[in-house]
Amino acid sequence: MALIFETEFELNEITLAAKQFLAVAGKFGVWALSGNLGAGKTTFTAALLQAMGSRNSVSSPTFSIINQYEVSGAPLYHSDWYRIGDEEEAIASGLEDMLQQQGIKIIEWWERAPDLLPPGTLYCYLEAVSPSRRSLKCYDRPNL
């Protein structure tokens, strides 16, 4: 398992952290985000879309399961698997189909169905170091 990216940032520096992340994450088609509730997965996703030039308002896909955005003319899928029970339910919800689409996929709570993620996924772990500070570490394999 190789460490691909690591940073620690204040929440008011999240845009800079997103730009630094994008400089190394581009070769990965799937970005799997891990972190406790409130760690900032959706907030970081919003910063990523903003850094990529999107003007979309980003919301948590907890209930919709998948939100689709357009970034530079290409689709970007933001998915939240928190409410998914297992791999079978993930497949029934259309998540396997989403993974086969062109474009970047950002997945929160991927641990609910880890076997669905393709080779070449970037596994990122977001942690609240303090109420205003976050740590982000990304690997080429899961760090469970």
N, C-alpha and C positions, 0 to 999 in steps of 0.2 A: 504494500500500500504506500503510495507516494503522496506527500503533501504538495498540493498544486498551488494553493493560495492561503495566506494567513494575514489577518489584520485585526486591529482593535481600534474602535472609533467611538466618539461621542455621537449621540443622535443628531446633533446639529451639524455633524460632518458626514452624514449618511450619503449625500450626493457624491462626495469625493470617494468614499469607500465603494460605492456602486461603480463609478468610473474605473477605479483600480481593478475591481473584480472583472469587469467586462473586458479589460485588456488581456486577461488570461482565460476567460471562460468561453470565448467565442468558438473554439474548436469543439466544444461539447454541445450536443443537441438537447440534452436533458439535464436540468439543474434540479437536484433533489435537495430540498431544504428541511433540515431538522432543527428542532428547538422546542422548549417548553411553551405552554400557552403564555402569550405576552412577551415572548422573546423578540418579536419584531419581524417575523417571516413575511407577512403581508406588507408591512411598512418598507422592508428592504426590497420587495418585489416592486412596489410603487416607485421607489428610488431608481431601480434598474430601468423600468420603462421610461421614466423621465430622462435618465441619462442616455437612453437610446433614441430620444427625440419624440417619444409618444406624447400626445396631448390628452390621452384618455385618462379618465378618472378611474383609479384602480380600487376595487372593492374585494373583500374576502369572498372566495367561492365556496365557503363552508356549506351553504345550502344548495347552491346551483351546481356544485361539484367542479364545473369547468367554466371559466370565463375566457373568451377569446378576444384578443386585441390585435391591432395592426400596427406594426413598427416598420418604418421604411418600406412599405408596400408588401411586407411579408407577415404571415400570421404568427402570433405568439399565444401560447396556451398557458393559462395559469390555473392550476388545479389544486384542490384541497381534499385530501383523502381521509380527513379526520372522522367523518361519519361512515366510512367504508369499513365493513366488518372483516372482510377477508378477500383473497384473490378472486374467488368466484363472484362475489358481489361487485368487485371492481370491474371485472369483465362485463357483467350484466349492465353496469352503469355507463359503458362506452369508453372506459379509460384505456383499454387496450387499443381501440380504434384511434383515439386521440394520439397515442404514442407513435402510431404509424404515419401520422400526418407530417407534412413538411412544416418547418418552422421550429422555433425554440419552445421547449416545454419546461415550465417551472412548476414543481410539484411540492406541496407542503404535506407533511404527514405521510410520506412515501412508505414508512415502515409498516403500514397496514397491508401492503401487498408488494413487498420488495422484489419478488421474483418476476414481476411484470416489467421492471426497468431493464432497458437494453444495455449491452456492453457500451462503454464509452460515456456512461452517465457520470456527471460530476456531483459528488456527495458533499453537501455543505452543512456545517453545524454552527448554528447561531446561538450564542449564550449571552444572557444578561449578566454582565460583570457588576453593574450597579444600576440604579434606576435610569441613568442617562448614558451608560456606556455598554457597548456590545463587543463581543469577540466573534470572529468568523474564521472558521478553518474549513478548507475544502480539500477533498481527497479524490483519487481516481477509483477508489473502492469504498464500500461501506465500512464505517468504523463503529461497529456495534459491540 
